[in-house]
Amino acid sequence: MTSWILFLRYLDELEQIKTDEVELRGEEYQYIIDEKYRWPIWTMPKDADMEEFVKLQSSKVETERSRNIRIADINEDTYNLSVKNPNIPEEAPLRTPQQILSEMETLDTETNEILNSIKGLL
């Protein structure tokens, strides 16, 4: 995958050089790859993607999608900036299979009681 991405980047640079050469001659360059697949189109963030970033950047507010890091907190040996955002709320723990089965049995019992009371009415 990395090789393919590097190839596309190389091809984009090559096409930029070819475009410049052809335009200097007053001609129009015929691109090899359709515009929607060209490097600058799919690697650059779209305006809508950047809107929230720009808004939050000016105030530096922390959200589930952003955080601030103090320089003093950065490990100088590794400069590791963990991708785990501490602002993301923890998810509720999942129920164990035993808990799920127990709940199903309870609901089945309640359902059977309701069905029996309906049958008694008929």
TORKOL-4160 file (C-alpha; in steps of 0.2 Angstrom, whole numbers, padded with zeros to 4 digits, m for minus):
122
<pt num="1" X="0000" Y="0000" Z="0000"/>
<pt num="2" X="0014" Y="0012" Z="0004"/>
<pt num="3" X="0022" Y="0009" Z="m0012"/>
<pt num="4" X="0006" Y="0013" Z="m0021"/>
<pt num="5" X="0004" Y="0029" Z="m0012"/>
<pt num="6" X="0022" Y="0034" Z="m0015"/>
<pt num="7" X="0020" Y="0030" Z="m0034"/>
<pt num="8" X="0004" Y="0041" Z="m0034"/>
<pt num="9" X="0014" Y="0055" Z="m0026"/>
<pt num="10" X="0028" Y="0053" Z="m0038"/>
<pt num="11" X="0016" Y="0053" Z="m0053"/>
<pt num="12" X="0008" Y="0069" Z="m0047"/>
<pt num="13" X="0025" Y="0078" Z="m0046"/>
<pt num="14" X="0029" Y="0071" Z="m0064"/>
<pt num="15" X="0013" Y="0077" Z="m0071"/>
<pt num="16" X="0016" Y="0094" Z="m0063"/>
<pt num="17" X="0032" Y="0096" Z="m0072"/>
<pt num="18" X="0024" Y="0090" Z="m0088"/>
<pt num="19" X="0010" Y="0102" Z="m0086"/>
<pt num="20" X="0022" Y="0116" Z="m0084"/>
<pt num="21" X="0032" Y="0111" Z="m0099"/>
<pt num="22" X="0017" Y="0110" Z="m0110"/>
<pt num="23" X="0009" Y="0126" Z="m0104"/>
<pt num="24" X="0026" Y="0135" Z="m0108"/>
<pt num="25" X="0023" Y="0130" Z="m0126"/>
<pt num="26" X="0005" Y="0137" Z="m0125"/>
<pt num="27" X="m0003" Y="0119" Z="m0126"/>
<pt num="28" X="m0014" Y="0110" Z="m0114"/>
<pt num="29" X="m0008" Y="0095" Z="m0105"/>
<pt num="30" X="m0018" Y="0079" Z="m0105"/>
<pt num="31" X="m0017" Y="0071" Z="m0087"/>
<pt num="32" X="m0014" Y="0053" Z="m0085"/>
<pt num="33" X="m0026" Y="0051" Z="m0070"/>
<pt num="34" X="m0043" Y="0058" Z="m0069"/>
<pt num="35" X="m0044" Y="0074" Z="m0058"/>
<pt num="36" X="m0054" Y="0066" Z="m0044"/>
<pt num="37" X="m0039" Y="0053" Z="m0041"/>
<pt num="38" X="m0025" Y="0066" Z="m0042"/>
<pt num="39" X="m0014" Y="0068" Z="m0027"/>
<pt num="40" X="m0019" Y="0085" Z="m0021"/>
<pt num="41" X="m0038" Y="0081" Z="m0023"/>
<pt num="42" X="m0039" Y="0066" Z="m0011"/>
<pt num="43" X="m0025" Y="0071" Z="0001"/>
<pt num="44" X="m0030" Y="0088" Z="0005"/>
<pt num="45" X="m0044" Y="0091" Z="0018"/>
<pt num="46" X="m0060" Y="0098" Z="0012"/>
<pt num="47" X="m0066" Y="0114" Z="0018"/>
<pt num="48" X="m0080" Y="0106" Z="0028"/>
<pt num="49" X="m0068" Y="0094" Z="0036"/>
<pt num="50" X="m0057" Y="0109" Z="0042"/>
<pt num="51" X="m0071" Y="0120" Z="0047"/>
<pt num="52" X="m0072" Y="0113" Z="0065"/>
<pt num="53" X="m0053" Y="0113" Z="0067"/>
<pt num="54" X="m0052" Y="0131" Z="0062"/>
<pt num="55" X="m0066" Y="0136" Z="0074"/>
<pt num="56" X="m0058" Y="0126" Z="0089"/>
<pt num="57" X="m0040" Y="0131" Z="0085"/>
<pt num="58" X="m0044" Y="0150" Z="0088"/>
<pt num="59" X="m0051" Y="0146" Z="0105"/>
<pt num="60" X="m0040" Y="0131" Z="0109"/>
<pt num="61" X="m0055" Y="0123" Z="0117"/>
<pt num="62" X="m0054" Y="0104" Z="0121"/>
<pt num="63" X="m0067" Y="0093" Z="0115"/>
<pt num="64" X="m0069" Y="0074" Z="0111"/>
<pt num="65" X="m0060" Y="0078" Z="0095"/>
<pt num="66" X="m0046" Y="0089" Z="0101"/>
<pt num="67" X="m0034" Y="0091" Z="0115"/>
<pt num="68" X="m0020" Y="0102" Z="0120"/>
<pt num="69" X="m0003" Y="0096" Z="0126"/>
<pt num="70" X="0009" Y="0105" Z="0137"/>
<pt num="71" X="0027" Y="0104" Z="0131"/>
<pt num="72" X="0032" Y="0099" Z="0148"/>
<pt num="73" X="0022" Y="0084" Z="0147"/>
<pt num="74" X="0030" Y="0077" Z="0131"/>
<pt num="75" X="0043" Y="0063" Z="0134"/>
<pt num="76" X="0059" Y="0070" Z="0127"/>
<pt num="77" X="0066" Y="0053" Z="0125"/>
<pt num="78" X="0053" Y="0047" Z="0113"/>
<pt num="79" X="0043" Y="0063" Z="0108"/>
<pt num="80" X="0028" Y="0050" Z="0109"/>
<pt num="81" X="0012" Y="0059" Z="0107"/>
<pt num="82" X="m0001" Y="0046" Z="0111"/>
<pt num="83" X="m0016" Y="0045" Z="0099"/>
<pt num="84" X="m0027" Y="0042" Z="0114"/>
<pt num="85" X="m0037" Y="0058" Z="0117"/>
<pt num="86" X="m0040" Y="0059" Z="0136"/>
<pt num="87" X="m0056" Y="0070" Z="0132"/>
<pt num="88" X="m0065" Y="0055" Z="0125"/>
<pt num="89" X="m0078" Y="0049" Z="0138"/>
<pt num="90" X="m0076" Y="0031" Z="0143"/>
<pt num="91" X="m0088" Y="0019" Z="0135"/>
<pt num="92" X="m0100" Y="0009" Z="0147"/>
<pt num="93" X="m0093" Y="m0008" Z="0150"/>
<pt num="94" X="m0100" Y="m0022" Z="0140"/>
<pt num="95" X="m0112" Y="m0035" Z="0149"/>
<pt num="96" X="m0105" Y="m0052" Z="0151"/>
<pt num="97" X="m0113" Y="m0066" Z="0141"/>
<pt num="98" X="m0120" Y="m0073" Z="0158"/>
<pt num="99" X="m0128" Y="m0056" Z="0161"/>
<pt num="100" X="m0136" Y="m0056" Z="0144"/>
<pt num="101" X="m0143" Y="m0073" Z="0146"/>
<pt num="102" X="m0150" Y="m0069" Z="0163"/>
<pt num="103" X="m0159" Y="m0054" Z="0156"/>
<pt num="104" X="m0166" Y="m0064" Z="0142"/>
<pt num="105" X="m0173" Y="m0077" Z="0154"/>
<pt num="106" X="m0181" Y="m0064" Z="0164"/>
<pt num="107" X="m0189" Y="m0056" Z="0149"/>
<pt num="108" X="m0194" Y="m0073" Z="0143"/>
<pt num="109" X="m0203" Y="m0076" Z="0160"/>
<pt num="110" X="m0212" Y="m0059" Z="0159"/>
<pt num="111" X="m0217" Y="m0063" Z="0141"/>
<pt num="112" X="m0224" Y="m0080" Z="0146"/>
<pt num="113" X="m0234" Y="m0072" Z="0160"/>
<pt num="114" X="m0241" Y="m0059" Z="0149"/>
<pt num="115" X="m0246" Y="m0072" Z="0136"/>
<pt num="116" X="m0254" Y="m0084" Z="0149"/>
<pt num="117" X="m0264" Y="m0069" Z="0156"/>
<pt num="118" X="m0270" Y="m0065" Z="0138"/>
<pt num="119" X="m0274" Y="m0083" Z="0135"/>
<pt num="120" X="m0284" Y="m0083" Z="0151"/>
<pt num="121" X="m0295" Y="m0069" Z="0144"/>
<pt num="122" X="m0299" Y="m0078" Z="0128"/>
